[in-house]
Amino acid sequence: MSDLAARFKTAQEEVVQLNDAPDVQTKLKLYALFKQASEGDVSGDRPSAINFVAQAKYDAWAKLKGLTNEQAMQQYVALVEELKANDD
């Protein structure tokens, strides 16, 4: 496992241990970065407006199209580090 992959895995464990849960937009960003890092570009059809949560997740992930998995991992780790620094 590369150093970046190890830091990514650690960040995934640390984010669930935060005292204060991130806001909805930050959660969407974390979700999208995780999906881009682990699966690559979004695929499949966009969910219907009836399922607005799935649609929001899809849209957040779609915005990252073209980002490499390494770049997504780096951004995910950086975001988690920022959240930890601001956690009470």
C-alpha positions in Angstrom: 0.0 0.0 0.0 1.4 3.4 -1.0 1.9 6.1 1.5 -1.0 8.1 0.0 -3.3 5.1 0.1 -2.4 4.6 3.8 -3.1 8.2 4.6 -6.4 8.0 2.6 -7.5 4.9 4.7 -6.5 6.6 7.9 -8.5 9.7 6.9 -11.6 7.6 6.3 -11.3 6.2 9.9 -10.6 9.7 11.4 -13.5 11.5 9.7 -16.1 9.3 11.5 -14.5 10.1 14.9 -14.9 13.9 14.7 -16.7 15.5 17.6 -18.8 17.7 15.3 -20.3 16.2 12.2 -19.5 18.1 9.0 -22.2 20.2 7.3 -24.1 18.7 4.4 -22.0 20.3 1.7 -18.8 19.0 3.3 -20.3 15.6 3.6 -21.2 15.7 -0.1 -17.6 16.7 -1.0 -16.2 13.9 1.2 -18.5 11.4 -0.5 -17.6 12.6 -4.0 -13.9 12.6 -3.3 -14.1 9.1 -1.8 -16.1 7.8 -4.8 -13.7 9.5 -7.3 -10.7 8.1 -5.5 -12.1 4.5 -5.2 -14.1 4.2 -8.5 -13.0 7.0 -10.8 -15.4 9.1 -12.9 -19.1 8.8 -12.2 -21.1 6.4 -14.4 -24.7 5.5 -15.0 -27.7 7.6 -15.3 -28.4 10.6 -13.0 -31.1 9.7 -10.4 -34.5 11.3 -10.8 -35.4 14.4 -8.8 -37.7 12.3 -6.7 -34.6 10.9 -5.0 -33.0 14.2 -4.3 -30.3 12.7 -1.9 -29.0 10.3 -4.6 -29.2 13.1 -7.2 -27.1 15.4 -5.0 -24.5 12.7 -4.4 -24.4 12.0 -8.2 -24.0 15.7 -9.0 -21.2 16.2 -6.5 -19.4 13.2 -7.8 -19.9 14.2 -11.5 -18.3 17.6 -10.7 -15.0 15.7 -10.1 -14.9 14.1 -13.5 -11.3 13.9 -14.8 -9.7 14.1 -11.4 -7.3 11.2 -10.9 -7.7 8.8 -8.0 -4.5 10.1 -6.5 -5.7 13.7 -6.7 -9.0 12.8 -5.2 -7.2 10.9 -2.3 -5.0 14.0 -1.7 -8.0 16.3 -1.6 -9.9 13.9 0.7 -6.9 13.7 3.1 -6.5 17.5 3.1 -10.2 18.1 3.8 -10.2 15.6 6.7 -7.1 17.3 8.1 -8.8 20.6 7.9 -11.9 19.2 9.6 -9.8 17.7 12.4 -8.0 21.1 12.9 -11.3 22.8 13.3 -12.9 20.1 15.5 -13.6 21.1 19.1 
